């Protein structure tokens, strides 16, 4: 009996000391995060979960910090560990973090599921407006424009002072209206965004819509205002340069247009839109060899129909019809470009070649948000990968077949890690971002049988999250 009286207070004291230590460490981690030292914050949270492995909040915070530090593999496993702890699956912050992670790697279906889980856990979740915006963007990218418009409207109606989120929702809604050919509503949405906050992002979106609708003078004025706006978002500035380059090209100001294209390529020599449109400009100037060199540098070129159509037209202009047919055959496999490609092949076959216009790439100005990152995921921030490695650039047009073979082998759908390991069995090739992306994507594709363990007191099975 006396032993019991002695033991119970001892356990209580130990637990109290543990909780106090965790509280002190959490304060230290928060301070590190506030100072932007996320690697140190990760170390402190690692100590916390070592002291108390069943501490779901600690694992969730650790995942958030790893996400911000761009260590996505560790972020994923921290979130997964949090999900295995009872009540972990009822934490909206955890599901929100998972949603951001899946979205980061374009796993849209599972990002959508995670975001819905966050709102299911807490319908008034503090990040509800951000989630609705991201769900709208996912629907927009899936071409579900009516669904996207509904989500953007719900986002706008949220009681929030986040003006940048509201303006982005209006701009994205404007894009959806345009795709549905409801041009009056699209222009109205863009103008409403500018009336709320006339910054670089909203002015550029409005300017581009005016440009697409043929209001060239007003569009150019709007884009010039966007350039003068005080905004330090370098990534969006490159997109604005593209819009200005296209505006100058329409005005036949070739030198000004070239200067803006070159500014973009100085920052990212593989920018798809700049490479394609600058290549078209050079082709119009009769510089076919230079045009092809620029086109070949375009990121993700092998899966873009407009790229293959433009390459084919270049070869037609140079009387290299066999090479042109090969390019058009690649375009046949890409949706939305089958008719154009088949028409060109038929024209070549008939011998009555009537060259068509080269195609500028489709451009969505709303994809590149100028909004500041939300601080409510414990300093959440969506980081982008660095520029992709430069494509093999051919310097002579007669080497086109070599390029075709290279791009077919180098840009298939296998993640870099799986491709290199399966063929060589050695260390993965590619830069750090490519390898890390492949590793995390491999980790995210764990089989369903490995993900169905119980995680809650109600006996629910964990859903497969990818």
C-alpha positions as CSV (number, residue, x, y, z in Angstrom):
1,X,0.0,0.0,0.0
2,X,2.8,2.4,0.9
3,X,4.6,1.5,-2.3
4,X,1.5,2.6,-4.3
5,X,1.4,5.9,-2.5
6,X,5.1,6.5,-3.3
7,X,4.8,5.4,-7.0
8,X,1.8,7.4,-8.1
9,X,3.3,10.8,-7.2
10,X,6.6,9.8,-8.9
11,X,4.8,9.1,-12.2
12,X,2.8,12.3,-11.9
13,X,6.0,14.3,-11.3
14,X,7.7,12.7,-14.3
15,X,4.7,13.4,-16.6
16,X,4.6,17.0,-15.4
17,X,8.3,17.5,-16.0
18,X,7.9,16.0,-19.5
19,X,5.1,18.3,-20.3
20,X,7.0,21.3,-19.0
21,X,10.1,20.3,-21.1
22,X,7.9,19.9,-24.2
23,X,6.3,23.3,-23.6
24,X,9.7,25.0,-23.3
25,X,11.0,23.2,-26.5
26,X,7.8,24.2,-28.4
27,X,8.4,27.9,-27.4
28,X,12.0,27.5,-28.7
29,X,10.8,25.9,-31.9
30,X,8.3,28.7,-32.5
31,X,11.0,31.3,-31.9
32,X,13.2,29.6,-34.5
33,X,10.4,29.5,-37.0
34,X,9.6,33.2,-36.4
35,X,13.2,34.0,-37.1
36,X,13.1,32.0,-40.3
37,X,15.5,29.4,-39.0
38,X,13.4,26.4,-40.0
39,X,16.2,23.8,-40.0
40,X,16.8,24.6,-36.3
41,X,13.0,24.5,-35.7
42,X,13.0,21.0,-37.3
43,X,15.7,19.9,-34.9
44,X,13.8,21.1,-31.9
45,X,10.6,19.4,-33.0
46,X,12.6,16.3,-33.6
47,X,13.6,16.4,-29.9
48,X,10.0,16.9,-28.9
49,X,8.7,13.8,-30.7
50,X,11.7,11.8,-29.3
51,X,10.6,12.8,-25.8
52,X,6.9,12.0,-26.6
53,X,6.5,9.8,-29.7
54,X,2.7,9.9,-29.3
55,X,2.5,13.7,-29.5
56,X,0.5,14.3,-32.7
57,X,0.8,18.0,-32.6
58,X,4.6,17.7,-32.5
59,X,4.6,15.5,-35.6
60,X,2.3,17.8,-37.4
61,X,4.4,20.9,-36.6
62,X,7.5,19.0,-37.6
63,X,5.9,18.2,-40.9
64,X,5.0,21.8,-41.5
65,X,8.6,22.9,-40.8
66,X,10.0,20.3,-43.1
67,X,7.6,21.5,-45.8
68,X,8.8,25.0,-45.4
69,X,12.4,23.8,-45.4
70,X,11.7,22.0,-48.6
71,X,12.6,18.6,-47.2
72,X,9.5,17.0,-48.6
73,X,10.3,13.4,-47.9
74,X,10.7,14.0,-44.2
75,X,7.7,16.2,-44.3
76,X,5.6,13.4,-45.7
77,X,6.8,10.8,-43.2
78,X,6.2,13.3,-40.3
79,X,2.6,13.7,-41.5
80,X,2.1,10.0,-41.9
81,X,3.4,9.4,-38.4
82,X,0.9,12.0,-37.1
83,X,-1.9,10.2,-38.8
84,X,-1.1,6.9,-37.0
85,X,-1.7,8.6,-33.6
86,X,-5.3,8.5,-32.2
87,X,-7.1,11.8,-33.0
88,X,-4.4,12.7,-35.6
89,X,-6.9,12.2,-38.4
90,X,-9.2,14.8,-36.8
91,X,-6.6,17.6,-36.9
92,X,-7.4,20.0,-39.8
93,X,-3.9,21.5,-39.8
94,X,-2.5,18.0,-40.5
95,X,-4.9,17.4,-43.5
96,X,-4.2,20.9,-44.7
97,X,-0.4,20.3,-44.7
98,X,-0.9,17.0,-46.5
99,X,-3.1,18.8,-49.1
100,X,-0.3,21.3,-49.7
101,X,2.3,18.6,-50.0
102,X,0.2,16.6,-52.6
103,X,-0.6,19.8,-54.5
104,X,3.1,20.6,-54.5
105,X,3.7,17.5,-56.5
106,X,0.6,17.9,-58.7
107,X,-1.2,14.9,-57.0
108,X,-4.4,16.8,-57.4
109,X,-6.9,14.0,-56.6
110,X,-5.3,13.4,-53.2
111,X,-4.7,17.0,-52.5
112,X,-8.4,17.6,-53.1
113,X,-9.3,14.7,-50.7
114,X,-7.0,16.1,-48.0
115,X,-8.4,19.6,-48.2
116,X,-11.9,18.2,-47.9
117,X,-10.9,16.2,-44.9
118,X,-9.6,19.4,-43.3
119,X,-12.9,21.1,-43.8
120,X,-14.7,18.1,-42.6
121,X,-12.7,18.1,-39.3
122,X,-13.5,21.8,-38.8
123,X,-16.0,23.6,-41.1
124,X,-14.8,26.9,-39.8
125,X,-11.1,26.1,-40.1
126,X,-9.0,29.2,-40.2
127,X,-7.6,28.3,-43.6
128,X,-11.0,27.6,-45.1
129,X,-10.7,30.5,-47.6
130,X,-7.3,29.3,-48.8
131,X,-8.5,25.8,-49.1
132,X,-11.5,26.9,-51.2
133,X,-9.2,28.9,-53.4
134,X,-6.9,25.9,-53.9
135,X,-9.8,23.6,-54.6
136,X,-11.0,26.0,-57.2
137,X,-7.6,26.1,-58.8
138,X,-7.6,22.3,-58.9
139,X,-11.0,22.2,-60.6
140,X,-9.9,24.9,-63.0
141,X,-6.8,22.9,-64.0
142,X,-9.0,19.9,-64.5
143,X,-11.2,22.0,-66.9
144,X,-14.2,21.8,-64.6
145,X,-14.9,25.4,-65.0
146,X,-18.4,25.5,-63.6
147,X,-17.3,23.7,-60.4
148,X,-14.3,26.1,-60.1
149,X,-16.5,29.1,-60.4
150,X,-18.7,27.9,-57.5
151,X,-15.6,27.3,-55.3
152,X,-14.2,30.7,-56.1
153,X,-17.5,32.3,-55.2
154,X,-17.6,30.5,-51.9
155,X,-14.0,31.6,-51.3
156,X,-14.9,35.3,-52.0
157,X,-17.9,35.0,-49.6
158,X,-15.7,33.9,-46.6
159,X,-15.4,36.4,-43.8
160,X,-11.8,37.3,-44.2
161,X,-9.5,40.2,-44.6
162,X,-7.1,38.3,-46.9
163,X,-7.5,40.7,-49.9
164,X,-4.9,38.9,-52.0
165,X,-6.9,35.7,-51.8
166,X,-10.1,37.4,-52.8
167,X,-8.5,39.1,-55.8
168,X,-6.9,35.9,-56.9
169,X,-10.2,34.2,-56.7
170,X,-11.8,36.9,-58.9
171,X,-9.0,36.6,-61.4
172,X,-9.3,32.8,-61.5
173,X,-13.0,33.1,-61.9
174,X,-12.5,35.5,-64.8
175,X,-10.3,32.9,-66.5
176,X,-13.0,30.3,-66.1
177,X,-15.7,32.6,-67.5
178,X,-13.5,33.2,-70.5
179,X,-13.1,29.5,-71.2
180,X,-16.8,29.2,-71.1
181,X,-17.0,32.1,-73.6
182,X,-18.8,34.3,-71.1
183,X,-16.6,37.2,-72.0
184,X,-18.7,39.9,-70.3
185,X,-18.5,38.1,-67.0
186,X,-14.8,37.4,-67.4
187,X,-13.9,41.0,-68.0
188,X,-16.1,42.1,-65.1
189,X,-14.4,39.7,-62.8
190,X,-10.9,41.0,-63.7
191,X,-12.0,44.6,-63.4
192,X,-13.5,43.8,-60.0
193,X,-10.2,42.4,-58.8
194,X,-8.4,45.5,-59.9
195,X,-10.9,47.7,-58.1
196,X,-10.2,45.8,-54.9
197,X,-6.4,45.9,-55.2
198,X,-4.7,47.3,-58.3
199,X,-1.4,45.4,-57.9
200,X,0.9,43.8,-60.5
201,X,-1.1,40.5,-60.5
202,X,-4.6,42.0,-61.0
203,X,-3.5,44.6,-63.5
204,X,-1.6,42.0,-65.5
205,X,-4.5,39.6,-65.5
206,X,-6.9,42.3,-66.7
207,X,-4.4,43.4,-69.3
208,X,-4.0,39.9,-70.7
209,X,-7.8,39.5,-70.9
210,X,-8.1,42.8,-72.8
211,X,-5.3,41.6,-75.1
212,X,-7.0,38.3,-75.8
213,X,-10.3,40.1,-76.5
214,X,-8.6,42.4,-79.0
215,X,-8.6,45.6,-77.0
216,X,-4.9,46.1,-77.7
217,X,-4.3,49.7,-76.7
218,X,-6.1,49.4,-73.3
219,X,-4.4,46.1,-72.7
220,X,-0.9,47.6,-73.3
221,X,-1.7,50.5,-70.9
222,X,-2.8,48.0,-68.3
223,X,0.3,45.9,-68.6
224,X,2.5,49.0,-68.4
225,X,0.7,50.0,-65.2
226,X,1.4,46.4,-63.9
227,X,5.1,46.8,-64.7
228,X,5.2,50.1,-62.7
229,X,3.4,48.6,-59.7
230,X,5.4,48.1,-56.5
231,X,5.7,44.3,-56.3
232,X,8.7,42.2,-55.5
233,X,7.4,39.0,-56.9
234,X,10.1,38.1,-59.4
235,X,8.4,34.9,-60.6
236,X,5.3,36.8,-61.6
237,X,7.5,39.6,-63.1
238,X,8.7,37.1,-65.7
239,X,5.1,36.3,-66.6
240,X,4.4,40.0,-67.0
241,X,7.4,40.3,-69.3
242,X,5.9,37.6,-71.5
243,X,2.6,39.5,-71.7
244,X,4.4,42.7,-72.6
245,X,6.5,40.9,-75.2
246,X,3.3,39.6,-76.8
247,X,1.7,43.0,-76.7
248,X,4.8,44.6,-78.4
249,X,4.8,41.8,-80.9
250,X,1.2,42.5,-81.8
251,X,2.2,46.2,-82.3
252,X,5.1,44.9,-84.5
253,X,7.6,46.4,-82.1
254,X,10.1,43.6,-82.7
255,X,13.0,45.1,-80.8
256,X,10.9,45.8,-77.7
257,X,9.3,42.3,-77.9
258,X,12.7,40.7,-78.2
259,X,14.1,42.5,-75.2
260,X,11.3,41.3,-73.0
261,X,11.7,37.7,-74.2
262,X,15.5,37.9,-73.5
263,X,14.8,39.2,-70.0
264,X,12.7,36.1,-69.3
265,X,15.3,33.7,-70.8
266,X,18.0,35.3,-68.8
267,X,16.2,34.3,-65.6
268,X,15.1,30.9,-66.9
269,X,16.4,29.8,-70.3
270,X,13.9,26.9,-70.4
271,X,10.7,28.9,-69.9
272,X,8.2,27.2,-72.2
273,X,6.1,30.2,-73.2
274,X,9.1,32.5,-73.8
275,X,11.0,29.9,-75.8
276,X,8.0,29.1,-78.0
277,X,6.9,32.7,-78.7
278,X,10.4,34.0,-79.1
279,X,11.0,31.1,-81.6
280,X,8.0,32.3,-83.5
281,X,9.3,35.9,-83.6
282,X,12.7,34.7,-84.9
283,X,11.0,32.5,-87.5
284,X,9.0,35.5,-88.7
285,X,12.3,37.3,-89.1
286,X,13.5,34.5,-91.3
287,X,16.0,33.2,-88.7
288,X,14.8,29.6,-88.8
289,X,17.9,28.0,-87.4
290,X,17.9,30.4,-84.4
291,X,14.2,29.8,-83.9
292,X,14.7,26.0,-83.7
293,X,17.5,26.4,-81.2
294,X,15.3,28.5,-78.9
295,X,12.3,26.1,-79.3
296,X,14.4,23.1,-78.4
297,X,15.2,24.6,-75.0
298,X,11.6,24.8,-74.0
299,X,10.8,22.9,-70.8
300,X,8.3,20.0,-71.1
301,X,8.5,20.5,-74.9
302,X,7.8,16.8,-75.8
303,X,4.2,16.9,-74.3
304,X,3.2,20.2,-75.8
305,X,1.2,20.1,-79.0
306,X,2.0,23.6,-80.0
307,X,5.7,22.9,-79.8
308,X,5.5,20.0,-82.3
309,X,3.3,22.0,-84.6
310,X,5.7,24.9,-84.6
311,X,8.7,22.6,-85.2
312,X,6.9,21.0,-88.1
313,X,6.1,24.4,-89.7
314,X,9.8,25.4,-89.3
315,X,10.8,22.3,-91.2
316,X,8.2,22.9,-93.9
317,X,9.6,26.4,-94.3
318,X,13.1,24.8,-94.8
319,X,11.8,22.3,-97.3
320,X,12.5,19.4,-94.9
321,X,9.2,17.7,-95.2
322,X,10.2,14.3,-93.8
323,X,11.3,16.0,-90.6
324,X,8.1,18.0,-90.6
325,X,5.9,14.9,-90.9
326,X,7.7,13.4,-87.9
327,X,7.0,16.4,-85.8
328,X,3.3,16.4,-86.8
329,X,3.0,12.7,-86.0
330,X,4.1,13.6,-82.4
331,X,1.5,16.3,-82.3
332,X,-1.2,13.7,-83.4
333,X,-0.9,12.1,-80.0
334,X,-1.7,15.3,-78.1
335,X,-5.3,16.3,-77.5
336,X,-6.5,19.5,-79.1
337,X,-3.9,19.4,-81.8
338,X,-4.9,16.2,-83.8
339,X,-6.8,18.1,-86.5
340,X,-4.1,20.7,-87.1
341,X,-1.4,18.0,-87.3
342,X,-3.4,15.8,-89.6
343,X,-4.2,18.7,-91.9
344,X,-0.5,19.5,-92.2
345,X,0.4,15.9,-92.9
346,X,-2.3,15.8,-95.6
347,X,-1.1,19.0,-97.2
348,X,2.5,17.7,-97.4
349,X,1.2,14.4,-98.9
350,X,-0.8,16.2,-101.5
351,X,2.1,18.3,-102.6
352,X,0.0,21.4,-102.3
353,X,1.7,22.8,-99.2
354,X,0.0,26.0,-97.9
355,X,1.9,26.9,-94.8
356,X,-0.2,27.8,-91.7
357,X,0.6,30.2,-89.0
358,X,2.8,29.1,-86.1
359,X,0.9,28.7,-82.8
360,X,1.7,30.7,-79.6
361,X,1.3,28.6,-76.5
362,X,-1.8,28.7,-74.3
363,X,-1.2,31.1,-71.4
364,X,-3.0,31.4,-68.1
365,X,-1.9,34.6,-66.2
366,X,-3.8,33.5,-63.1
367,X,-1.6,30.5,-62.4
368,X,1.2,32.6,-61.0
369,X,-0.1,34.1,-57.8
370,X,1.4,37.3,-56.5
371,X,-0.2,36.8,-53.1
372,X,2.0,36.5,-50.0
373,X,2.2,33.1,-48.3
374,X,-0.2,32.4,-45.5
375,X,1.4,32.3,-42.1
376,X,-1.3,30.0,-40.6
377,X,0.4,26.7,-41.2
378,X,3.1,27.7,-38.8
379,X,4.7,29.9,-41.4
380,X,3.5,27.9,-44.4
381,X,5.0,28.8,-47.7
382,X,4.7,27.2,-51.2
383,X,8.1,26.9,-52.7
384,X,8.8,26.2,-56.3
385,X,11.5,24.0,-57.7
386,X,14.5,25.6,-59.3
387,X,14.7,25.8,-63.1
388,X,14.9,22.4,-64.8
389,X,18.1,21.2,-66.4
390,X,18.8,22.6,-69.8
391,X,17.6,20.4,-72.7
392,X,20.1,19.1,-75.2
393,X,20.2,22.0,-77.6
394,X,20.8,21.2,-81.3
395,X,22.8,23.7,-83.2
396,X,22.1,22.4,-86.7
397,X,18.7,21.7,-88.2
398,X,20.0,18.5,-89.8
399,X,20.4,17.0,-86.3
400,X,16.7,17.1,-85.7
401,X,16.3,13.3,-85.7
402,X,19.0,13.1,-83.0
403,X,16.9,15.5,-80.9
404,X,13.8,13.5,-81.5
405,X,15.4,10.4,-80.1
406,X,16.9,12.2,-77.2
407,X,13.8,14.0,-76.1
408,X,11.8,10.7,-76.4
409,X,14.2,8.9,-74.1
410,X,14.8,11.7,-71.7
411,X,11.3,13.0,-71.2
412,X,9.1,10.0,-70.7
413,X,6.7,9.6,-67.7
414,X,9.1,7.7,-65.5
415,X,10.3,9.6,-62.4
416,X,14.1,10.1,-62.7
417,X,14.9,7.8,-59.8
418,X,12.9,4.8,-61.2
419,X,14.2,5.3,-64.7
420,X,17.9,5.6,-63.7
421,X,17.8,2.9,-61.1
422,X,16.0,0.4,-63.4
423,X,18.4,0.9,-66.2
424,X,21.7,1.4,-64.4
425,X,21.1,0.2,-60.8
426,X,23.3,3.0,-59.6
427,X,22.9,6.4,-57.9
428,X,20.0,8.5,-59.3
429,X,21.1,11.1,-61.8
430,X,19.7,14.7,-62.1
431,X,19.9,17.7,-59.9
432,X,18.9,17.7,-56.3
433,X,15.4,18.9,-56.9
434,X,14.7,16.3,-59.6
435,X,16.0,13.5,-57.4
436,X,14.1,14.7,-54.3
437,X,10.9,15.0,-56.3
438,X,11.2,11.5,-57.6
439,X,11.9,10.2,-54.1
440,X,8.9,11.8,-52.6
441,X,6.7,10.8,-55.4
442,X,7.9,7.2,-55.0
443,X,7.1,7.5,-51.3
444,X,3.6,8.9,-52.0
445,X,2.8,5.9,-54.1
446,X,2.8,3.3,-51.3
447,X,0.4,0.5,-52.0
448,X,-3.1,0.8,-50.5
449,X,-2.5,-2.4,-48.5
450,X,0.2,-0.6,-46.5
451,X,-2.1,2.4,-45.7
452,X,-5.2,0.8,-44.2
453,X,-4.2,0.6,-40.6
454,X,-6.6,1.9,-37.9
455,X,-5.8,5.5,-36.8
456,X,-8.8,6.5,-34.8
457,X,-10.7,5.4,-31.7
458,X,-13.8,4.9,-33.9
459,X,-12.0,2.1,-35.8
460,X,-12.0,4.0,-39.1
461,X,-9.5,2.9,-41.7
462,X,-7.1,5.4,-43.0
463,X,-7.8,6.3,-46.6
464,X,-5.2,5.9,-49.2
465,X,-3.5,9.3,-49.6
466,X,-1.2,9.8,-52.6
